[in-house]
Amino acid sequence: MKFYKLFGMMVLVLLAVTAVAVSAQDEAAGDLEIFSWWTGGGEAAGLDALIARFSELYPDVNIINSAVAGGSGVNARAVLATRVQAGDPPDSFQVHAGSALLNLYGADRMEPLNFLYEESGWMDQFPEGLLDLISSDGNIYSVPANIHRSNVMWYVPGNLEEWGVTVPETWDEFINETCPTLQEAGIVPLSVGQTWTQMHLWENVALAGLGVDGYNGLWDGTTAWDSPEVMQVFETYGQILDCTNDDRDALDWQPPAQMVVEGTAAFNVMGDWAAGYFLTDLELEPGVGFGWTTPPGTDGVFIMLSDTFGLPIGAPNRDAAVAWLKFLGSPEAQDIFNPIKGSLPANTTAAIDDSELYNAYFQDAYEDWTSNTIVGSLAHEAVGAGEFQNGFSEIIAQFSAEHDVETATIVAAELAADTLVTD
């Protein structure tokens, strides 16, 4: 008799849980506006795939895909800022993890999502370093859709063998040995593009020169921008620029990457979206048509950026937005989106070992993602977003033309004092 009573109680509990789940799903209905800058290529296709699966799970929700094209997100962020400031936010919007999220939005405009992480078991599924970049004062403010890596150096193995050079272990080796050898052979040692790609290169040089603590100190105020250490970073960076292509200011990121494939350049430092370019656009085989390593001095560290979505205060359809965020952070959604987008899943329980989903590069990068020290990218708004990034872009552009180390560090120190939020 006791067994039947216990069984009956278990059935009632299961029915109650099921009823709660169904009720929660039933509450998700109506229009759900998702705002992003994913309008082309793999990112748009990945978003479409997410929307298709979400619509199967929540058939009563009508997703409005309010993606804004152009400017690598610059146009979208301008539109978003206007809407948020006017009290007209979308239900959920794309924002880079780190200072772009916390300094520009954060507690003033976003709801904490701790409840969602606790309900979904995500506290153990997203790395601590990533959680730090989307948290403030103990509150978590967004759900990461993916992970990209900034610190990757690309090359073609066969070309290096033909030219008799190896991947440099330090920037000093690159400057003093690799660069002269390649220049004498008529090869551009390191290809680079316009200002944002130069800032991307700079952050890699800064990490190598300052180490993790020194690099992080740039953003929390413990590393002085006019210190001898930062001056040395600019000195090294200037010598590296002397080993790059003269037309760098006229190129976006793809042409410098293609220079490596064509054999007119030996190396290129760019984020791992370049892997998608090599694989999809150029149809190259990983490890043969292109190779990869960490830039000199950054081994064991992962410079990350992440596209995340949050819940703005005053979201018109909060229930549907919460359902969207819960889906987005799940391993299922991560495995739908990232293989199409060409990025890593942020949730560590995703099926990264499935070679049908994730190619050789991404499996290699994922191993680093789960074991390396994680720091944020300046060029991609994880740190220093907003006024500092805009001002530093001007410093990088000026330095490209003049190589004036003293002026660069003085102006950067003044800019940091005026714009960075430090502890």
FENZIRA-V905727 format. One record per residue. SS is DSSP state (H for helix, E for strand, C for the rest). Layout:
# FENZIRA-V905727
ss->SS
ss->SS
This chain:
# FENZIRA-V905727
ss->C
ss->H
ss->H
ss->H
ss->H
ss->H
ss->H
ss->H
ss->H
ss->H
ss->H
ss->H
ss->H
ss->H
ss->H
ss->H
ss->H
ss->H
ss->H
ss->H
ss->H
ss->H
ss->H
ss->H
ss->H
ss->H
ss->H
ss->C
ss->C
ss->E
ss->E
ss->E
ss->E
ss->E
ss->E
ss->E
ss->C
ss->C
ss->C
ss->C
ss->H
ss->H
ss->H
ss->H
ss->H
ss->H
ss->H
ss->H
ss->H
ss->H
ss->H
ss->H
ss->H
ss->H
ss->H
ss->H
ss->H
ss->C
ss->C
ss->C
ss->E
ss->E
ss->E
ss->E
ss->E
ss->E
ss->E
ss->C
ss->C
ss->C
ss->H
ss->H
ss->H
ss->H
ss->H
ss->H
ss->H
ss->H
ss->H
ss->H
ss->H
ss->H
ss->H
ss->H
ss->H
ss->C
ss->C
ss->C
ss->C
ss->C
ss->C
ss->E
ss->E
ss->E
ss->E
ss->E
ss->C
ss->C
ss->H
ss->H
ss->H
ss->H
ss->C
ss->C
ss->C
ss->H
ss->H
ss->H
ss->H
ss->E
ss->C
ss->C
ss->C
ss->H
ss->H
ss->H
ss->H
ss->H
ss->H
ss->H
ss->C
ss->H
ss->H
ss->H
ss->C
ss->C
ss->C
ss->H
ss->H
ss->H
ss->H
ss->H
ss->H
ss->C
ss->E
ss->E
ss->C
ss->C
ss->E
ss->E
ss->C
ss->C
ss->E
ss->E
ss->C
ss->C
ss->E
ss->E
ss->E
ss->C
ss->C
ss->C
ss->E
ss->E
ss->E
ss->C
ss->H
ss->H
ss->H
ss->H
ss->H
ss->H
ss->H
ss->C
ss->C
ss->C
ss->C
ss->C
ss->C
ss->C
ss->H
ss->H
ss->H
ss->H
ss->H
ss->H
ss->H
ss->H
ss->H
ss->H
ss->H
ss->H
ss->H
ss->H
ss->C
ss->C
ss->C
ss->E
ss->E
ss->E
ss->E
ss->C
ss->C
ss->C
ss->H
ss->H
ss->H
ss->H
ss->H
ss->H
ss->H
ss->H
ss->H
ss->H
ss->H
ss->H
ss->H
ss->H
ss->H
ss->H
ss->H
ss->H
ss->H
ss->H
ss->H
ss->H
ss->H
ss->H
ss->H
ss->H
ss->C
ss->C
ss->C
ss->C
ss->C
ss->C
ss->C
ss->H
ss->H
ss->H
ss->H
ss->H
ss->H
ss->H
ss->H
ss->H
ss->H
ss->H
ss->H
ss->H
ss->H
ss->C
ss->C
ss->E
ss->C
ss->C
ss->C
ss->H
ss->H
ss->H
ss->C
ss->C
ss->H
ss->H
ss->H
ss->H
ss->H
ss->H
ss->H
ss->H
ss->H
ss->H
ss->C
ss->C
ss->E
ss->E
ss->E
ss->E
ss->E
ss->C
ss->C
ss->C
ss->H
ss->H
ss->H
ss->H
ss->H
ss->H
ss->H
ss->H
ss->H
ss->C
ss->C
ss->C
ss->C
ss->E
ss->C
ss->C
ss->C
ss->E
ss->E
ss->E
ss->E
ss->C
ss->C
ss->C
ss->C
ss->C
ss->C
ss->C
ss->E
ss->E
ss->E
ss->E
ss->E
ss->C
ss->E
ss->E
ss->E
ss->C
ss->C
ss->E
ss->C
ss->C
ss->C
ss->C
ss->C
ss->H
ss->H
ss->H
ss->H
ss->H
ss->H
ss->H
ss->H
ss->H
ss->H
ss->H
ss->C
ss->C
ss->H
ss->H
ss->H
ss->H
ss->H
ss->H
ss->H
ss->H
ss->H
ss->H
ss->H
ss->C
ss->C
ss->E
ss->C
ss->C
ss->C
ss->C
ss->C
ss->C
ss->C
ss->C
ss->C
ss->C
ss->C
ss->C
ss->C
ss->C
ss->C
ss->H
ss->H
ss->H
ss->H
ss->H
ss->H
ss->H
ss->H
ss->H
ss->H
ss->C
ss->C
ss->C
ss->E
ss->E
ss->E
ss->E
ss->C
ss->C
ss->C
ss->C
ss->C
ss->C
ss->C
ss->C
ss->C
ss->C
ss->H
ss->H
ss->H
ss->H
ss->H
ss->H
ss->H
ss->H
ss->H
ss->H
ss->H
ss->H
ss->H
ss->H
ss->H
ss->H
ss->C
ss->C
ss->H
ss->H
ss->H
ss->H
ss->H
ss->H
ss->H
ss->H
ss->H
ss->H
ss->H
ss->H
ss->H
ss->H
ss->H
ss->C
ss->C
ss->C
ss->C
